[in-house]
Amino acid sequence: MKTIIVTVIIFLSSLQIVYSQGEWYWQNPHPTIYNLESASFISPRTGWIVGARGVIFKTTNGGNIWNSLGFYRKILGFRFVKFFDENTGYVGFDDSTFYKTTNGGLNWVVYPFPKQTITNAFFMNQNTGWAASNSGAVLKTIDGGLNWSIIEVLSTRINDVYFVNRTTGWIVADQGSIYKSTNGGINWTFLNNGATTNLYSVYFRNKNKGWVVGDDGAALYTTNGGVDWNLQYITTAHLLSVTFKNRYTGYAVGTGGSILKTTNGGINWFEQESHEYRDFNSIVFSNAKRGFAFGNNGAIVKTTNGGTNWINMAYVTTSYLQSVHFANNFTGWTVGTEGAIFKSINSGRKWIQQQEYTNVTYRGINAINPRRAYIVGDSGIILRTTNGGYNWSNQHSGTLQNLNSVFFINKRTGWITGDSGVILKTTNRGKNWIIKTGIENKKGRCVFFIDNNTGFIGCYGIYKTTDGGETWVLKSGMNCYSICFVNSMTGFAVGGTSIRKSTDGGETWGSLTDWNEDSPPANLTSVSFINENTGWYTKNHTYRCAVLGRKDTLVNIAIYTDDNNLSCVYATKTGYAWAVGENGTIVCTTNGGLTFNNGNVHGTPSSYILYQNYPNPFNPSTKIRFDLPKPTQTKLIIYDILGREVAKLLNEKLSAGSYVIDWNGSNYPSGVYFYKLVTNNFVDIKKMMLIK
């Protein structure tokens, strides 16, 4: 057998993964929507989890709150994590890279890994560890990952590796393969076991007693180190992880939210209620009573009584949330399908259900103050609370049409709009709702008022009133889904594929040529601005739903929600903001993400890039996109064909991130122009053409 020694050089500048409160983050599911693959606990309170897209989270309170240590890669993710104490830990990517931290995960030193895709790894101590790959390679390090030796190459994908001491270990692989080593992994012996399905996880209590699980519910155990195996099929689910607390009590998890428990060493298994349907990839116990199962789409369940009961820690709801509104930075509600009403009094860190699930869809929420709020929904439903949601009372609407939006300008005066042209108004806190007309049987999607007299309804068109809703005048033909004003003159509206802005009190609406990378362009569904220059809007597109942020002419992806459609975004004047949508999605920022530091889950760019402008040729506007891997003073300058500076679009210090800058060439003649990006460490120039 040939042993290949791979020596690597540590990068002089360590990789720094920093989580900024300027970023958007997940509140439901908490802490992420991405698949969680591996976990490591050093005490009942302190642990780490890692997963797809390079997510890393840490808890210091037993898994009640998970704090992000950052996002790293765009596509690939972490396959395993192991911590030995508060400071020292390892993570491995499935792209042939390996990382070590000595400060609890705030910074990571990069150890390039042999060109193998990691499937799993096991560390005996801070120096000695083994890794498995999908190409059948077994690798070993004896210096904490600085150097790796390829000590064996098998003919099948290896899925897990486990050692009980420096010499004795096992690996499991596809096609029912189990191998054992008694010399630290230098040589491996195939163990006959009777299984033919893929095996994914192995766990040994000592050199004799161990367990293996795999596809089709395969569960094996041995009491003599693997010489003999007992094989049974204990469920129809595919089992992906197994662990034991002692020689009798163990757990296995797998697809469809399956959790199985044994109390007699694996002879018999019985299923437990997990309150989860997503696949579990890993199970870990931090002490005899406290355990966690982690899985796809951010699934986390927890037990504090040894597995008798499991609590869903990630999802407070999976309802399709339709609306969100906060009375201040701390107290707000979100509502949606299945009668969902959830309230938070701590900026969304915790959401409390206020009504049992029903078959009603609530479509709009308006919080006047922390105690008083109104909800509208199906079949003319209007709910009001005056005690913070402890009780909700029905109000008579006078219609059976679906109501979609509600807005109060003060405690007494409010408006509602809904299907088939419904407009309702109250001036006595909702004791009476008066039916108004004016939008010609169109579906009213949103309503917004600047003062007691001036307001807007968005439908197939934007309608304006100046007499408190008595009469309505069509101001724009856009298919409007959401509208907001930041003062009496400046407002924003979204719908279809466009975002529009008014600077004359809603009399006219001009298009903002924001960058849209999707083809076909994404649909914009909601908008919320906090001043004339800064705000957010939501876009829905197949597998690319997102919250977008806009500051002056800069546009950035605040956070992707993948294929979870977004319904509503709401921001307070001080920069707290929330967006909600499909599958219970709730994402949030607590200072607005105003730094535009690429707070999206695709991570900080790894290099400086100046992209070709789009469209090109253009008339009269185009977009210029660039990436910054770290904070830097940044200039973006336009030159004509003679090299004369004609415009300076940017001259300021920017945070790391992806940026898009608009340039309008209306005041310039047709011809060739150049745009130049200048930073402290990077300069690039590209050509573009204006054709009128």
Secondary structure in CASP SS format (residue, H / E / C, confidence):
PFRMAT SS
TARGET T0000
AUTHOR 0000-0000-0000
METHOD secondary structure of the structure
MODEL  1
M C 1.00
K C 1.00
T C 1.00
I E 1.00
I E 1.00
V E 1.00
T E 1.00
V C 1.00
I C 1.00
I C 1.00
F C 1.00
L C 1.00
S C 1.00
S C 1.00
L E 1.00
Q E 1.00
I C 1.00
V C 1.00
Y C 1.00
S C 1.00
Q C 1.00
G C 1.00
E C 1.00
W C 1.00
Y E 1.00
W E 1.00
Q E 1.00
N E 1.00
P C 1.00
H C 1.00
P C 1.00
T C 1.00
I C 1.00
Y C 1.00
N C 1.00
L E 1.00
E E 1.00
S E 1.00
A E 1.00
S E 1.00
F E 1.00
I C 1.00
S C 1.00
P C 1.00
R C 1.00
T C 1.00
G E 1.00
W E 1.00
I E 1.00
V E 1.00
G E 1.00
A H 1.00
R H 1.00
G H 1.00
V C 1.00
I E 1.00
F E 1.00
K E 1.00
T E 1.00
T C 1.00
N C 1.00
G C 1.00
G C 1.00
N C 1.00
I C 1.00
W C 1.00
N E 1.00
S E 1.00
L E 1.00
G E 1.00
F C 1.00
Y C 1.00
R C 1.00
K C 1.00
I C 1.00
L C 1.00
G C 1.00
F E 1.00
R E 1.00
F E 1.00
V E 1.00
K E 1.00
F E 1.00
F C 1.00
D C 1.00
E C 1.00
N C 1.00
T C 1.00
G E 1.00
Y E 1.00
V E 1.00
G E 1.00
F E 1.00
D C 1.00
D C 1.00
S C 1.00
T E 1.00
F E 1.00
Y E 1.00
K E 1.00
T E 1.00
T C 1.00
N C 1.00
G C 1.00
G C 1.00
L C 1.00
N E 1.00
W E 1.00
V E 1.00
V E 1.00
Y E 1.00
P E 1.00
F C 1.00
P C 1.00
K C 1.00
Q C 1.00
T C 1.00
I E 1.00
T E 1.00
N E 1.00
A E 1.00
F E 1.00
F E 1.00
M C 1.00
N C 1.00
Q C 1.00
N C 1.00
T C 1.00
G E 1.00
W E 1.00
A E 1.00
A E 1.00
S E 1.00
N C 1.00
S C 1.00
G C 1.00
A E 1.00
V E 1.00
L E 1.00
K E 1.00
T E 1.00
I C 1.00
D C 1.00
G C 1.00
G C 1.00
L C 1.00
N E 1.00
W E 1.00
S E 1.00
I E 1.00
I E 1.00
E E 1.00
V E 1.00
L C 1.00
S C 1.00
T C 1.00
R C 1.00
I E 1.00
N E 1.00
D E 1.00
V E 1.00
Y E 1.00
F E 1.00
V C 1.00
N C 1.00
R C 1.00
T C 1.00
T C 1.00
G E 1.00
W E 1.00
I E 1.00
V E 1.00
A E 1.00
D C 1.00
Q C 1.00
G C 1.00
S E 1.00
I E 1.00
Y E 1.00
K E 1.00
S E 1.00
T C 1.00
N C 1.00
G C 1.00
G C 1.00
I C 1.00
N C 1.00
W C 1.00
T E 1.00
F E 1.00
L C 1.00
N C 1.00
N C 1.00
G C 1.00
A C 1.00
T C 1.00
T C 1.00
N C 1.00
L E 1.00
Y E 1.00
S E 1.00
V E 1.00
Y E 1.00
F E 1.00
R C 1.00
N C 1.00
K C 1.00
N C 1.00
K C 1.00
G E 1.00
W E 1.00
V E 1.00
V E 1.00
G E 1.00
D H 1.00
D H 1.00
G H 1.00
A E 1.00
A E 1.00
L E 1.00
Y E 1.00
T E 1.00
T C 1.00
N C 1.00
G C 1.00
G C 1.00
V C 1.00
D C 1.00
W C 1.00
N E 1.00
L E 1.00
Q E 1.00
Y E 1.00
I C 1.00
T C 1.00
T C 1.00
A C 1.00
H C 1.00
L E 1.00
L E 1.00
S E 1.00
V E 1.00
T E 1.00
F E 1.00
K C 1.00
N C 1.00
R C 1.00
Y C 1.00
T C 1.00
G E 1.00
Y E 1.00
A E 1.00
V E 1.00
G E 1.00
T H 1.00
G H 1.00
G H 1.00
S C 1.00
I E 1.00
L E 1.00
K E 1.00
T E 1.00
T C 1.00
N C 1.00
G C 1.00
G C 1.00
I C 1.00
N C 1.00
W C 1.00
F E 1.00
E E 1.00
Q E 1.00
E C 1.00
S C 1.00
H C 1.00
E C 1.00
Y C 1.00
R C 1.00
D C 1.00
F E 1.00
N E 1.00
S E 1.00
I E 1.00
V E 1.00
F E 1.00
S C 1.00
N C 1.00
A C 1.00
K C 1.00
R C 1.00
G E 1.00
F E 1.00
A E 1.00
F E 1.00
G E 1.00
N H 1.00
N H 1.00
G H 1.00
A C 1.00
I E 1.00
V E 1.00
K E 1.00
T E 1.00
T C 1.00
N C 1.00
G C 1.00
G C 1.00
T C 1.00
N C 1.00
W C 1.00
I E 1.00
N E 1.00
M C 1.00
A C 1.00
Y C 1.00
V C 1.00
T C 1.00
T C 1.00
S C 1.00
Y C 1.00
L E 1.00
Q E 1.00
S E 1.00
V E 1.00
H E 1.00
F E 1.00
A C 1.00
N C 1.00
N C 1.00
F C 1.00
T C 1.00
G E 1.00
W E 1.00
T E 1.00
V E 1.00
G E 1.00
T C 1.00
E C 1.00
G C 1.00
A C 1.00
I E 1.00
F E 1.00
K E 1.00
S E 1.00
I C 1.00
N C 1.00
S C 1.00
G C 1.00
R C 1.00
K C 1.00
W C 1.00
I E 1.00
Q E 1.00
Q C 1.00
Q C 1.00
E C 1.00
Y C 1.00
T C 1.00
N C 1.00
V C 1.00
T C 1.00
Y E 1.00
R E 1.00
G E 1.00
I E 1.00
N E 1.00
A E 1.00
I C 1.00
N C 1.00
P C 1.00
R C 1.00
R C 1.00
A E 1.00
Y E 1.00
I E 1.00
V E 1.00
G E 1.00
D H 1.00
S H 1.00
G H 1.00
I C 1.00
I E 1.00
L E 1.00
R E 1.00
T E 1.00
T C 1.00
N C 1.00
G C 1.00
G C 1.00
Y C 1.00
N C 1.00
W C 1.00
S E 1.00
N E 1.00
Q E 1.00
H C 1.00
S C 1.00
G C 1.00
T C 1.00
L C 1.00
Q C 1.00
N C 1.00
L E 1.00
N E 1.00
S E 1.00
V E 1.00
F E 1.00
F E 1.00
I C 1.00
N C 1.00
K C 1.00
R C 1.00
T C 1.00
G E 1.00
W E 1.00
I E 1.00
T E 1.00
G E 1.00
D H 1.00
S H 1.00
G H 1.00
V C 1.00
I E 1.00
L E 1.00
K E 1.00
T E 1.00
T C 1.00
N C 1.00
R C 1.00
G C 1.00
K C 1.00
N C 1.00
W C 1.00
I E 1.00
I E 1.00
K E 1.00
T C 1.00
G C 1.00
I C 1.00
E C 1.00
N C 1.00
K C 1.00
K C 1.00
G C 1.00
R C 1.00
C E 1.00
V E 1.00
F E 1.00
F E 1.00
I C 1.00
D C 1.00
N C 1.00
N C 1.00
T C 1.00
G E 1.00
F E 1.00
I E 1.00
G E 1.00
C C 1.00
Y E 1.00
G E 1.00
I E 1.00
Y E 1.00
K E 1.00
T E 1.00
T C 1.00
D C 1.00
G C 1.00
G C 1.00
E C 1.00
T C 1.00
W C 1.00
V E 1.00
L E 1.00
K E 1.00
S E 1.00
G E 1.00
M E 1.00
N E 1.00
C C 1.00
Y C 1.00
S E 1.00
I E 1.00
C E 1.00
F E 1.00
V C 1.00
N C 1.00
S C 1.00
M C 1.00
T C 1.00
G E 1.00
F E 1.00
A E 1.00
V E 1.00
G E 1.00
G C 1.00
T C 1.00
S E 1.00
I E 1.00
R E 1.00
K E 1.00
S E 1.00
T C 1.00
D C 1.00
G C 1.00
G C 1.00
E C 1.00
T C 1.00
W C 1.00
G E 1.00
S E 1.00
L E 1.00
T C 1.00
D C 1.00
W C 1.00
N C 1.00
E C 1.00
D C 1.00
S C 1.00
P C 1.00
P C 1.00
A C 1.00
N E 1.00
L E 1.00
T E 1.00
S E 1.00
V E 1.00
S E 1.00
F E 1.00
I C 1.00
N C 1.00
E C 1.00
N C 1.00
T E 1.00
G E 1.00
W E 1.00
Y E 1.00
T E 1.00
K E 1.00
N E 1.00
H C 1.00
T C 1.00
Y C 1.00
R C 1.00
C E 1.00
A E 1.00
V E 1.00
L E 1.00
G E 1.00
R E 1.00
K E 1.00
D C 1.00
T C 1.00
L E 1.00
V E 1.00
N E 1.00
I E 1.00
A E 1.00
I E 1.00
Y E 1.00
T E 1.00
D E 1.00
D C 1.00
N C 1.00
N C 1.00
L E 1.00
S E 1.00
C E 1.00
V E 1.00
Y E 1.00
A E 1.00
T C 1.00
K C 1.00
T C 1.00
G C 1.00
Y C 1.00
A E 1.00
W E 1.00
A E 1.00
V E 1.00
G E 1.00
E H 1.00
N H 1.00
G H 1.00
T C 1.00
I E 1.00
V E 1.00
C E 1.00
T E 1.00
T C 1.00
N C 1.00
G C 1.00
G C 1.00
L C 1.00
T C 1.00
F C 1.00
N C 1.00
N C 1.00
G C 1.00
N C 1.00
V C 1.00
H C 1.00
G C 1.00
T C 1.00
P C 1.00
S C 1.00
S C 1.00
Y C 1.00
I E 1.00
L E 1.00
Y C 1.00
Q C 1.00
N C 1.00
Y E 1.00
P C 1.00
N C 1.00
P C 1.00
F E 1.00
N C 1.00
P C 1.00
S E 1.00
T E 1.00
K E 1.00
I E 1.00
R E 1.00
F E 1.00
D E 1.00
L E 1.00
P C 1.00
K C 1.00
P C 1.00
T E 1.00
Q E 1.00
T E 1.00
K E 1.00
L E 1.00
I E 1.00
I E 1.00
Y E 1.00
D C 1.00
I C 1.00
L C 1.00
G C 1.00
R C 1.00
E E 1.00
V E 1.00
A E 1.00
K E 1.00
L E 1.00
L E 1.00
N E 1.00
E E 1.00
K E 1.00
L E 1.00
S C 1.00
A C 1.00
G E 1.00
S E 1.00
Y E 1.00
V E 1.00
I E 1.00
D E 1.00
W E 1.00
N E 1.00
G C 1.00
S C 1.00
N C 1.00
Y C 1.00
P C 1.00
S C 1.00
G E 1.00
V E 1.00
Y E 1.00
F E 1.00
Y E 1.00
K E 1.00
L E 1.00
V E 1.00
T C 1.00
N C 1.00
N C 1.00
F C 1.00
V E 1.00
D E 1.00
I E 1.00
K E 1.00
K E 1.00
M E 1.00
M E 1.00
L E 1.00
I C 1.00
K C 1.00
END
